[in-house]
Amino acid sequence: MSKGRFGRHGGQYVPETLMGALEELEQAYERYKNDPAFQQELGELLAQYANRPSRLYYAKNMTEDLGGAKIYMKREDLNHTGAHKINNVLGQALLAKKMGKTRLIAETGAGQHGVATATAAALFGMECVVYMGKKDTERQALNVYKMKLLGARVVPVTSGTATLKDAVNEAMREWTRRLDDTHYCLGSVMGPHPFPTMVRDFQAVISRESKAQMLETEGRLPDMVVACVGGGSNAIGSFYDYIGDEAVRLVGCEAAGTGVDAPESAATIHVGKPGIFHGMKSYFCQDEHGQIAPVTCISAGLDYPGVGPEHADLHDRGRAEYVAITDEQAVQAFEYVSKMEGVIPAIESAHALAYVMEAAPNMGKDETIVVTVSGRGDKDCAMIARWKGEQVDA
């Protein structure tokens, strides 16, 4: 892979004003990623603060009810702050501290990355500003309160569709204004180099752990690894250590909203085209004029019109497959898993679980699936109740 490239995807497509900051970040990351003292400090934070390793849980009830493959859940929802986002944020915040930065800014959709960034800022004594689409602040009000409680300033973004892509736009603009003291803690494997590589490396702890856990539990690798995909951070983290293991199927689950054939589907790999946006070349949902198209789905965390460049390359090479899951399927999985296993998953994670519900019955009982539960669903309960017509205050 050439610098910042995954096949034909990736790169650095940013204004000249940001090139210096990206070079500074790349140099710092290259310096510290192999530094034993940095890795020891990060490892201690992940173990003592983030509660890693996360558990690999055998979903016995689901397995017996669905028939077919044995289902294991990689429980990122048990991490401190309730999602996989803390893995990347602790790495970036520690790196920012080593770089002498005193201020973190971030974008967030479902709010989990914003909560994780606010948490790390509180831990390290840093100022924190989180940009969040106004639409998302309304459907994820609980996480907005959490961010404020942790000391962050939450800026509602009203431009565009007032969702995740617009929050990224505002965060990037803010970064160009305050490069000296500010680090942009980008939450997914997207954006200009080195972000896709750096975020992937911090999230790869998921697959590194699950691989060792499956070898210990089953004595062999899983037959399939499944994760939801928006920008793609939990999925690339779940896939990374298995990419070289060709016998392991890698399945990413995109948010189709009301369907891939309906307007505003967020299933980027299904409906997107190659393009350049947010500093990277990848697949993006576009209108007939090549402009970034609006996307809509029930999940604020998957409501993004693009996908990270490494996922685009995995798709091009046929190493990973990407399926589209509708809002209805995700809600059904949300309710099924809650009742069947006593685990309330994030609606993002429910997209992956919905595919597992389809795939497991068609697999042999000697086969295994690892599905990443990327976050917990407390934040989604009121929103889903309203979606189903039940009024719940939150």
N, C-alpha and C positions, 0 to 999 in steps of 0.2 A: 504494500500500500504506500503510495506516495504521500507526501505531507498533507494530512487532513482529508485524504480521498479514500472513498470506499467504492471501488470500481469507478463509474462515471459520476458518482455522487459526492457530496461534501464540499470542501473548499472554504474559502474566505471571501465572501462578497459583501464587503462593508465599506463605509466611507473612510477616507484617509484618516480622519480624526480618531477612528477606533483602532487603526492598525498598531499603533504604539502600545495600547493597552493589551491587545491580543498577544503581541510579541512578548510583553512583560509577563503575562499570565503563562504563556507556553514555556518560557524559560524557567519560571518558578516551578511549574509543574514537573518539567523534565528534571529539575534539580532535586525536588523533594520526593518524587514518586518512588525512587529507589533508595532513599535515605533511611537507614535503619531507625534512627531516632524519631523521624516523622512517622514512619509506619508503626513503630511501637506506641507512640502517643495516640495515633488514630485507632489502633487496635484496642487500646485501653478504653478509649471513649466508646467504641462500638460495643465492647463487652460490658463495661460498668455503667454506662449511661444509656445506651440504646437498647440494651438487653439482648445482644447477640451471643451465640447463634440463635436465630429464630427456629422454632420447632418445625419438624417435619411430622405432620399428624396424619395417621391412617384414618380416613373417613369410612369407617366400617359400615355405618348405617346406609350411606349413599351407595357404597359398593354392593351391599346385599340387595338394596332396593332396585338399583338399576340393572344389576346382573352384568357380568362381563368383567372388564379390567378392574384391578385394584386401584383405588384412588387415594393419592396422598396429597395433602395440602401443605404447601410451603407457607408458613404462617407469618408473613410480614405484618399482618394486622396486630401482632403481639409486640411489635417494636414500640419503644417510647415514641409518643405522638401518634401512634396508631396507623402507620403506613411505612412503605419502603423509602419514602423521601428522606428520612433522617440519615440514611447511609451516605448519600451524596452530599447532603448539607454539612454534615460534620467534617467531611473531607475538604469541601470547598472553604468552609469557615476557618478551619485550621490553616489551610493554605493562605487565605487572605490575611490571617493574623501574622503569619511568617513574612508576608509581603509588606507588612506595616500598614495595612488598611484598617480603618476604624469604623467603617460603615458598610452594611450589607443592604443591597436592594434585590428584589426578586419579583417575578411574575407568579401568579397562581390562578388555577381554574377552579378545581374542587376545593381548594383551600389547604390541602394537606401539605403542599410544598411551602406555602406561606407560613403555616403553623410551625413546620420544621425549621424554617429560616429564622422566624421570630424566637424560637426556642434556643437555637444555637447562638443567636445574637445576645440573648439574655445570659446564657452561660459564659460567653466570652466578653461580656461587657461592651458590646458594640451597638451602635445606632442601627435601626432597621426600618426600611420602608418597603411596603409590599403593594404592588399594582395588581388590581383585580377588576375584571369586567363588571360593570354595574349589575348586569343580569345575574352574574354569578354571586355577587354579594347578597343578592336577594334569595337565591335558592340555596346558598350555603351560609346562612346568617350565623349559625353556631360557630363555624370556623372563623368568621370575621371577629366575633366576640373574643375567641381564644387568642387571636393574633394581637388584638388590642390589650387584652389582659397580660400578655407576655411583654408588652412595652412597644410593640411595633405600631407604626402609623400606616393605616390602610387607605390607599388612594383608589376610589372607584373610577373606572375608566368608562367614559360615555361615548367615545368615538366608535365608528364602525358598527359592528354587531354587539359591542359591549361585552365581549367574551374573551377567551384566553388569548387569541391572536392579537387582540388590541392591547391586552395587558403586556404582552411581549414588546409590542411597538413602543409603548410608553416607557417601559423599563430600559430599553435600549437608548431611547432619547435622553433619559435621565443620566444614564451612564456616560454619555458623551459630554455632559455638562460638568461632571464631577469625577474625573478619572483619577485624580491624585489620592483621594482618601477613600474611594468607593470601589467595592468589588460587586459585580453583577453575579449573583448566585443563581445561575440558570438551572431550571429544575428538570430538564429532560435531555435526551441525547440528540439535541438539535442545535441550530444556530451555527455560527462560524467556528472553524477550528481554533482552539483545541477543545471546545466544549463537548462535542459528541464523543470524543475519545476519553476525555477526563471523566465525564459523568458515567460513561460505560464502565470505566475501571473502578470507580467507587461503588457502582451497583453490582459488579460482577461477584461480589461477596455472596449474593443470593445463589447463583449456580455453583459456586465453589463449595458452599456449605451443602446444598441439596445433593450434589454428586457424591460427596463423602457420606452423607446420611443415607442415601439409597444403597451405596455399596455396603455400609454397615448393616442396614435393615434387611435388604433383599439379596445382597451378595452380587448384585449386578446393576447396570444402569437402567433407567426407566425406558420404556418403549416410546413414550411421548411426553413432551414438556409443553404446557399451555400457559399463556399469559395474555392479558389484555394489552392493547396497543392504542395509544393516542400519539404523543410524540415518540414514546417507546422506551422509557427508562426502565420500568420494572421488567418489561419483556426482554430487553437486551441483557439486563442483569441476570434474568432467569435462563437465557439461552447460552450466554457467552462461553462457559466452560464445556458446553456440549457441542459447539460448532464443529469441532474436529471429529466427533463421534457420529459418523454418517448413519448409523443404525437408529439413532434417536431422532424421532420426528419432532420438529419445532413448529408450533402452531401459535400464531398471533391472532388475537380476536379484536377486530375493529368495530366501532360503533356505527351501525347503519341507520340509526334513527327509525323512521317509519319504513325503511327499505332502501336497498341500493339503487332502485329505479326511481325513487321519489326525489324531489328537489331537496337540496341541502343535506344530503347524506354525508356523514363524517368518515365513511369507509374509504380512506384516501387511496389505498393500493388498488381498490376495486374501481374507483371512478376518477382517480387523479391522473394527471399528466406531468411529465418532467417540466420543471421550472426552477426559478430562483426566488427565494423569499427568506426573510429573517437570516440573511447571511450565508445561506447554504443552497446547494443544488440538490434537489430530491424530487419526490412526487408531491403534487399539490392539487387540491380541488380547485378547478378554474372554470370561469364562464367562457362563452364563445369568443370573447375578446382576449382571452389569456389573463384576465384579472382574477385575483384570488376570490373564490366564490364563498358566500356565507354557508356555514354548516350548522346543523342543529341535531342534538340528541339529548337524551335524558341525563347523560353523564357530563357534568361540567369538566371533569378531568380528561375526558376523551374528545371533547368538543374543540378539536383543532384541525385546520384544513390541510395539514401536511403530515409528514412522518419523518423520523430521523434518517439520515443518509445511510447508516449501516443496515437498517431494516430494508431500505430500498434496494441495497446491494444484495442482501440475503434473498430477497424476492427475485431479483434479476437472475441470480445464480441457481435458483431453485432449491436453496438450502433450507429455507423456511417457507411455510405456507401461511397465507393470511385469509381468514374467514370473516364474513360480515355477520354481525349479531344485531338484531333489532331491539328497540326499546322494550317491546312486549316480551321478547325472549329473556332479556336481562332482568326484568321485573319478576318474571316467573322463577328464574333461578335464584334471585334474591330471597324470595319467599320460601322456595323449596329447601334451600340450604339452611336457612334459619330454622325451619321446622324440623328438618331431618337430622341436622348435626348440632344444633344449638350454637351455630356460628353465624353472626349477622355480618355478611361481607359488604364492603363498599360496592356501590352500584357499578363502578369501574370493574372491579374484580368479578362481579356477577356476569359480565360479558364472557369472561373466560370460563366460568363455571357452567354457563349455558351451553357452551360447546362441549364440555366434558359430559354433560347430561345426554347429549346426542351421540357422542363418540363411544363412551364406555360400553353400552350394551352391544355394540358391534365388534367388540374386541374379545379376545380370549381371556379366560379367568386366570391364566398364567401370565398375562400381560399387565403392565403397570403404567399409570399416568401420574405425573407430578403437575399440579396446577398451583400457580402462585396466587395466593389471596393477598393482593397488594395493599389492602387497607381494610379497616373496619367500617361498618356501615352506620354508626351512630349518626353521622352527619347527614345521612340520606333518608332516615326514617320519615321525618315530617314531609319532605319533598315527595317521596313515593306515595305516602298516604294521600297527599293532595292530588297527585297524578291519578290516583284511583278514585278520587271524588270524596275522600274523607278529610274533613278539616281538622288539622292538628296544629297547635301553636308551637312555635320553636324560636 
